[in-house]
């Protein structure tokens, strides 16, 4: 006859020669006020009770369900939850937001598309996408109060990532088709059409960041692929 296992100890499984059909085992879970969840394991009836010197039902308490030592823990062991950083993609009507969200989720971030001011200011990171004309993107940002959100985050040294025109509006001015528009003035300079033989500029290029900057913090290299007509 194969050896059956009975649950009598919270620390280890003990072999038993008793038939499994003659033993009933009940595992319940109780949570103490303010404490971790723990299991309670009881075995009774059949030969198990009669073979006991006292003939009484035996009762033992199992360790907390997060420990693996207990033989009759209610459910699988509980693991500590790892909190992912919340990165907000600012929703103000411009930019390929879905591509940005998929890229962030791919690297393990918890992503939320929002234009809520409180969420955008408190998130671990803020992404500002942008596709279209410089003036139109700036108008959309101002209407959604994105200029104030970006200003507060940068003033508090909180990360902001601008993509395409979302990065260009960080400068003082932008010039398109001879029309000059005002930017967020977070960085000095003017964004205008590239003065090169081939536009748009496409290909890999090495980027050098100023000493002491955190621009490339965590990046494996400083080579990036470019596709742009303004700079």
N, C-alpha and C positions, 0 to 999 in steps of 0.2 A: 504494500500500500504506500502511495507517495506521502511524503511528510507534509503535514498542513502547518500553517503559521497562525498563531493566535496573538492577539494584541493585548499584552499584559504589562508591558514596560514602556514608558515614554522614551527610553533611550535606545533600545535595540529590539529587533525582532527575535523571538525565541521559537525554536522548533517545538512542535507538539505532535504527539502520536494520535491525538484525538481526531476523529473523522471531521472534515469541515462541515458536514451536514448536521452535526450535533452541537455546533457552536454558533451562536448569533452574536454579532458584534455591532454595536451602535456607536457612531461617532457624531458628536454634536459640537457646536461652536458657541462660545459665549464671550462676550466682550465686557470687561470690567469698566466701570465709569472712568473715562479719561485714560484708559490703558489699552495695550495692544490686544488684538484678538487671540484667543487661545482655545485649544480644543479640549474636550473631555471625552475620554474613551472608556467604555465599559464592556465587559464580557460576562455572560451569565448563562444559566440553564445547561441542560445536557450533562455530559460527564464532567465538564470543566468545574461545575459547582459541586458535584458530588465528590470529586477527587480532592477538593480542598479540605484541609484538616478541620476547619470550622464549619464547612458546608455553606458558608455565606457567599454572597455575590461580591466579587472584587471590583473596585473602582479606582482608577488612577487618573491623574491630570496630565495632559500632554503639554509640551512646551509651546510657546507662541508659534502661530502658523508661519512666521517668517523664518523659523529655524528648521533645518532639515533633519534634526535628530529624532523627532517624534515619528512613530510608526503609523499613527492614525490621525494625521493632521487633516482637518477639514479643507479639502481643495489643495491646489498646488501652492508651493512656497511663494510668498509675496516678495517682490523685488522693489528696490527703491526706484521711484520714478525720476527719470532724467528730464529736467526742464529745458526745452529748446528756447533759444533766444527769439523774441518776437521782432520781426522785421516788417515794417509797414511800407507798402507801395502806395504812394499818394495818388488818389483818384480825383483828378481835376479835369478830365476830358481829353487829355493828350497823351500819346505814347502807346507803345505796344506793351500793355501791362501784363498780359498773359505770359508772354515770353520771359519777362523779368521775374514773375512769380514762379514759373517752372524752374528757372535757373537757381533761384534761392532755395526752393524746396529740394533740389537735387543735391545741394551741399549741406542739407540738414537743418535749415532754418524753418521756423514756424512763421508763415507768411499770412498777412491780412491786407486786403485791399480796402482802403478807407480814406475818407476825407474828414473824419472826426478829429477835431483839434486836440482833444485830450489824449486820444490814443496815439496820434502821430507824434506828439511831443514827448510822450513817456516811453515809447518803444525803444528797444535796444538799437535799432537802426532805421533810417528813413531813406527810401529810394524815390527819386524824382525822375520819372521817365519824361520823354518829350520828343514828339515828332510834329513837324510843321514849321511855320514861320516864327521867327524870334518874337515879333510883336504879339502874335496871337497866343503863343505859349505864355508870355508874360501877363497878358490880360487874363487868361484862365487861372494862373497862379494867384493873382491879386484878388480875383472874385472869390476864390476858395480860401482866401487868407493864407495861402501857402507861403507868401513872402514873410509873414509874421512867424509862422511855424519854423521855417528854415532859419530865420534870423535868431530865434530863441535857442534852437538846437546848437547852432554854430557858436553862439555866445557862451554856451555852457559846455563846449568841447564835446558835443554828442555827434556821432557819425551821421553824415548825410552823403548819399551817393547820387550824383546827377548823371543821367544817361542821355547822350546825344544833345538835343537842344536843352534838356533838363540840366546839363552841365554848362552849356554856353550862357544861359541866363544868369549864372553866378557872377559873371563879369559886369563891369560898369555899363557897357554899351554893346549893341549889336547893329551891324549895318547889312541890310539886304536890299538889293536893287536900288541902291542909292538912298534908301530911307534909314535913318538912324533911330533906334529905339533904346529906351533906357532899360538896363538890367537890374539885378538885385544888389549890385555893387559890393558883393562879398569879396571879390578879388579885383585888383586893378587891371585895366586893359579893355581893349575893344575886339570883338569877334567880327571878322569880315571874310569875304571870299578869298580863298587861297590864291596867291600870285604864283602859280606854277603852270608848267606847260600842259600837264595832265590833271584834269579835275573830273571826278573825285580822286582823292589820294587813296590808294588801296595797297595793302601789304603789311608785312611785319616791320616793326621799328623798335629800337632800343630807347627807353625813356629813362632819363636821369632825374631823380628827385633831389631837392635841396637837402643838405645835411641836417639831420635832426627831425625831419618830417616823418609822420606816421602814414604817409600816403600808401606805401607798399608794405605795411606791417602785415606779416603772415603770408605774403606772396612768395611763391617759389622762385620767381625770376622777374626781370624787368623788361621783358619783350612782350609787345602787345600787337594785335592785329587792328589795323585802321581802315575804316571806310568813311570818309567825310569830305565835304567840300568847303567847310568853313573852319577857321581856326584863329 
